Amino acid sequence: MVACPIILSYIQAGPLLDARRKGLTTIDISADLGRTTGTVTLTGDGIIFPVGERLAWSSIEKICKSEINCYLVEDNAIQPIQVFSEYTNRMCSLLPTKGAPGMLIAGFVMHRIKDTDPMQDTRSKIAAIVPISGRVLDTATGLGYTAIEAARSAEEVVTIELDPGAQAMARLNPWSRELFDNPKITRIMGDASEVVQEFADESFARIIHDPPTFSLAGDLYAGAFYRQLYRILRRGGRLYHYIGDPDSKASGGVTRGALRRLQEAGFTRVTRKADAYGVVAYK
């Protein structure tokens, strides 16, 4: 079995420094951003992980100073988990939270993190179109949380990702492992606006459309794309469309436009779901 990489953020680094100040020689911490815990040994020079990896106190202090980066520990050194995607010309990085990490793309947070965490945010979106069953389409993989959660009850989840940089983030993220391990999840790399054209009519019972912000992916809010989603959604099926904070001026304008274009595409009962930061539409 391949050992999982050691990933730390300021959330794990802080208790290590506290333990050092208290003179402790061991402490239980998570080396995978909160998924599991294990015992590390504290020495005068730094810490020793159970797998033998060592890290100097200077590296721990550096991690503790950054609240916007997660760090990969490798060869007794650290490096921030970030990738510049030549495909999109955008920087992707893993953003620590007290729960599952989020992702930053070009400075935009791809998940809700205020008073929640990305995994809880994902569950609220999926809850807007329960029950989840049959075949499900996830139009924007990101870190894979939507696909992972939907696969718990769906027969199959097809998920589409445009950016290889985002996929690289998911491969390093401990919370994304099921995206690659779960046989019920089918991953497709490509532009969702093009990929959906290849699906047969009424291919999916549920569609979860959680695109980047309008300024980054305007084509995924277009009428032509909505018509494709309507075509591939099974009669009686439901679409969840993330838009953003319904109380913000920017999202208000995007929401009104999306509601109109969804109705023009043929969807009925297009309703706002403020608690899930989106809208739900029925076919």
C-alpha positions as CSV (number, residue, x, y, z in Angstrom):
1,M,0.0,0.0,0.0
2,V,1.3,3.4,-0.9
3,A,1.8,5.7,2.1
4,C,-0.4,8.7,2.2
5,P,1.5,12.0,2.0
6,I,1.9,14.2,5.1
7,I,-0.2,17.4,4.7
8,L,-0.2,20.1,7.4
9,S,-1.7,23.5,7.8
10,Y,-1.6,26.2,10.6
11,I,-4.4,24.3,12.3
12,Q,-2.0,21.3,13.0
13,A,1.1,23.5,13.4
14,G,-0.3,25.6,16.2
15,P,-0.7,22.7,18.7
16,L,2.8,21.5,17.9
17,L,4.3,24.8,18.9
18,D,2.1,24.8,22.0
19,A,3.3,21.3,22.9
20,R,6.9,22.4,22.5
21,R,6.4,25.4,24.9
22,K,4.9,23.0,27.4
23,G,7.9,20.7,27.2
24,L,6.0,17.7,25.9
25,T,7.8,14.9,24.1
26,T,4.9,13.4,22.2
27,I,1.5,14.7,20.9
28,D,-1.3,13.3,18.9
29,I,-2.0,15.4,15.7
30,S,-3.4,14.9,12.3
31,A,-1.0,14.6,9.4
32,D,-3.8,14.5,6.8
33,L,-5.8,17.7,7.5
34,G,-8.1,16.2,10.1
35,R,-8.9,12.8,8.5
36,T,-6.9,10.8,11.0
37,T,-4.6,11.3,14.0
38,G,-1.3,9.8,15.1
39,T,1.4,10.3,17.6
40,V,4.5,12.5,16.7
41,T,7.7,12.8,18.7
42,L,9.0,16.2,19.7
43,T,12.7,16.8,19.9
44,G,14.9,19.8,20.4
45,D,15.4,20.1,16.6
46,G,11.8,19.5,15.5
47,I,9.3,16.7,15.2
48,I,9.4,13.1,14.0
49,F,6.4,11.5,12.3
50,P,5.6,7.8,12.7
51,V,6.8,7.1,9.1
52,G,10.2,8.5,10.0
53,E,9.8,11.9,8.2
54,R,11.4,14.8,10.2
55,L,10.5,18.4,10.2
56,A,12.5,21.3,11.8
57,W,10.8,23.8,14.1
58,S,11.5,26.5,11.6
59,S,9.3,24.8,9.1
60,I,6.5,24.3,11.7
61,E,6.8,28.1,12.5
62,K,6.5,28.9,8.8
63,I,3.4,26.8,8.4
64,C,1.8,28.4,11.5
65,K,2.2,31.9,10.0
66,S,0.2,31.1,6.8
67,E,-3.6,30.7,7.1
68,I,-4.1,30.4,3.3
69,N,-1.8,27.5,2.5
70,C,-1.6,23.8,3.2
71,Y,1.9,22.3,3.0
72,L,3.2,19.0,1.7
73,V,5.9,17.4,3.9
74,E,8.4,15.5,1.8
75,D,12.1,14.7,2.3
76,N,12.1,16.6,5.6
77,A,11.0,19.8,4.0
78,I,7.8,21.6,3.2
79,Q,6.3,23.1,0.1
80,P,2.9,24.9,-0.3
81,I,0.3,22.9,-2.2
82,Q,-0.3,25.1,-5.2
83,V,-0.1,24.6,-9.0
84,F,-0.1,27.1,-11.8
85,S,-2.2,25.7,-14.6
86,E,-0.9,26.6,-18.0
87,Y,-4.2,25.4,-19.4
88,T,-6.3,28.1,-17.6
89,N,-3.5,30.5,-16.8
90,R,-4.6,30.4,-13.2
91,M,-3.0,29.5,-9.8
92,C,-4.7,26.8,-7.8
93,S,-4.0,26.2,-4.1
94,L,-5.4,24.2,-1.2
95,L,-7.0,26.4,1.4
96,P,-7.1,25.1,5.0
97,T,-10.2,25.2,7.1
98,K,-11.1,23.6,10.4
99,G,-12.8,20.9,8.4
100,A,-12.2,19.8,4.8
101,P,-10.0,22.2,2.9
102,G,-11.2,24.4,0.2
103,M,-9.6,25.5,-3.0
104,L,-8.5,28.8,-4.3
105,I,-8.4,29.5,-8.0
106,A,-7.1,32.8,-9.2
107,G,-7.7,34.2,-5.7
108,F,-11.4,33.1,-5.7
109,V,-12.5,30.6,-3.0
110,M,-14.4,27.7,-4.6
111,H,-16.3,26.8,-1.5
112,R,-18.3,28.4,1.2
113,I,-16.1,28.7,4.4
114,K,-17.9,31.4,6.5
115,D,-19.7,29.7,9.4
116,T,-19.3,26.3,7.6
117,D,-16.7,24.2,5.8
118,P,-16.6,22.9,2.3
119,M,-17.9,19.4,3.1
120,Q,-20.9,20.8,5.0
121,D,-21.4,23.2,2.2
122,T,-21.5,20.3,-0.2
123,R,-24.1,18.4,1.9
124,S,-26.4,21.5,1.9
125,K,-26.3,21.6,-1.9
126,I,-27.1,17.9,-2.3
127,A,-29.8,18.2,0.3
128,A,-31.6,20.6,-2.0
129,I,-32.4,17.9,-4.5
130,V,-32.8,14.8,-2.4
131,P,-33.5,11.9,-2.8
132,I,-30.3,11.2,-4.8
133,S,-30.6,8.1,-6.9
134,G,-29.9,6.8,-10.4
135,R,-27.2,8.4,-12.5
136,V,-25.9,11.8,-11.3
137,L,-23.9,14.5,-13.2
138,D,-21.5,16.7,-11.4
139,T,-20.6,19.5,-13.9
140,A,-17.5,20.8,-12.0
141,T,-15.3,18.3,-10.1
142,G,-13.1,20.7,-8.1
143,L,-11.9,18.8,-5.1
144,G,-14.5,16.1,-5.7
145,Y,-16.6,16.6,-2.6
146,T,-19.9,16.8,-4.6
147,A,-19.1,13.5,-6.5
148,I,-18.0,11.8,-3.3
149,E,-21.2,12.7,-1.4
150,A,-23.5,12.0,-4.3
151,A,-21.9,8.6,-4.8
152,R,-23.1,7.5,-1.3
153,S,-26.6,7.0,-2.7
154,A,-26.4,7.3,-6.5
155,E,-25.9,4.4,-8.8
156,E,-23.2,6.3,-10.7
157,V,-21.7,9.8,-10.6
158,V,-20.2,11.3,-13.7
159,T,-18.0,14.3,-12.9
160,I,-16.3,16.8,-15.2
161,E,-13.2,18.8,-14.6
162,L,-11.7,21.4,-16.9
163,D,-8.5,22.3,-15.1
164,P,-5.6,19.9,-14.7
165,G,-4.4,22.1,-11.9
166,A,-7.6,21.5,-9.9
167,Q,-7.3,17.8,-10.5
168,A,-3.7,18.0,-9.1
169,M,-5.0,19.6,-6.0
170,A,-7.6,16.9,-5.6
171,R,-5.0,14.2,-5.9
172,L,-3.0,15.7,-3.0
173,N,-6.0,16.5,-0.8
174,P,-6.6,13.8,1.8
175,W,-10.3,14.6,1.7
176,S,-10.5,13.8,-2.0
177,R,-9.2,10.2,-2.0
178,E,-12.6,8.7,-2.7
179,L,-12.8,10.6,-5.9
180,F,-10.1,8.3,-7.3
181,D,-10.9,5.2,-5.4
182,N,-14.7,4.9,-5.6
183,P,-15.7,2.7,-8.6
184,K,-19.1,4.5,-8.7
185,I,-17.4,7.7,-9.8
186,T,-16.5,8.3,-13.4
187,R,-14.1,11.2,-14.0
188,I,-14.0,13.1,-17.3
189,M,-11.4,15.8,-18.1
190,G,-12.8,18.5,-20.4
191,D,-14.9,21.6,-20.9
192,A,-18.3,20.9,-19.4
193,S,-20.0,23.0,-22.1
194,E,-18.6,20.7,-24.7
195,V,-18.7,17.4,-22.8
196,V,-22.5,17.6,-22.0
197,Q,-23.2,17.6,-25.8
198,E,-21.9,14.0,-26.0
199,F,-24.4,12.6,-23.5
200,A,-27.7,11.0,-24.7
201,D,-31.1,12.6,-24.0
202,E,-32.4,12.0,-20.4
203,S,-29.1,10.4,-19.3
204,F,-29.2,11.7,-15.7
205,A,-31.8,11.6,-12.8
206,R,-30.0,14.5,-11.0
207,I,-27.6,17.2,-12.1
208,I,-25.5,19.2,-9.6
209,H,-24.2,22.3,-11.3
210,D,-21.6,24.0,-9.1
211,P,-19.5,26.2,-11.5
212,P,-16.8,28.7,-10.6
213,T,-17.9,32.3,-10.3
214,F,-19.6,33.9,-13.3
215,S,-16.5,36.0,-14.0
216,L,-14.4,32.9,-14.4
217,A,-16.8,30.6,-16.3
218,G,-19.6,32.7,-17.9
219,D,-20.3,30.0,-20.5
220,L,-21.6,27.7,-17.7
221,Y,-24.3,30.2,-17.0
222,A,-25.4,30.6,-20.6
223,G,-28.8,29.7,-22.1
224,A,-27.1,27.3,-24.6
225,F,-25.6,25.3,-21.7
226,Y,-28.8,25.3,-19.7
227,R,-30.6,23.8,-22.8
228,Q,-28.1,21.0,-22.9
229,L,-28.6,20.3,-19.2
230,Y,-32.4,20.2,-19.8
231,R,-31.9,17.8,-22.7
232,I,-29.8,15.3,-20.7
233,L,-31.9,15.5,-17.5
234,R,-34.5,12.7,-17.1
235,R,-38.1,13.8,-17.1
236,G,-39.0,14.2,-13.4
237,G,-35.4,14.9,-12.6
238,R,-33.9,17.8,-10.7
239,L,-31.1,20.3,-11.2
240,Y,-29.3,22.1,-8.4
241,H,-27.4,25.3,-9.6
242,Y,-25.0,27.0,-7.2
243,I,-24.9,30.8,-7.8
244,G,-23.7,32.4,-4.6
245,D,-24.8,34.5,-1.6
246,P,-28.4,35.5,-2.4
247,D,-27.9,38.6,-0.2
248,S,-25.0,40.0,-2.3
249,K,-25.6,42.5,-5.1
250,A,-23.4,40.5,-7.5
251,S,-25.2,37.2,-6.9
252,G,-28.6,38.9,-7.1
253,G,-28.1,39.9,-10.7
254,V,-26.6,36.5,-11.6
255,T,-29.5,34.8,-9.9
256,R,-32.2,36.7,-11.8
257,G,-30.5,36.0,-15.1
258,A,-30.0,32.3,-14.3
259,L,-33.7,32.0,-13.3
260,R,-34.8,33.5,-16.6
261,R,-32.5,31.4,-18.8
262,L,-33.4,28.2,-17.0
263,Q,-37.1,28.8,-17.6
264,E,-36.4,29.7,-21.2
265,A,-34.5,26.4,-21.5
266,G,-37.6,24.5,-20.5
267,F,-37.2,24.0,-16.7
268,T,-40.2,24.4,-14.5
269,R,-40.5,25.2,-10.8
270,V,-37.3,27.1,-10.8
271,T,-37.0,28.2,-7.2
272,R,-34.4,29.9,-5.1
273,K,-32.7,27.9,-2.3
274,A,-31.1,30.6,-0.2
275,D,-29.8,28.2,2.5
276,A,-27.9,26.3,-0.3
277,Y,-26.8,29.4,-2.1
278,G,-28.4,28.4,-5.3
279,V,-31.6,27.5,-7.2
280,V,-33.4,24.2,-8.0
281,A,-35.1,23.5,-11.3
282,Y,-37.3,20.6,-12.3
283,K,-38.0,18.8,-15.6
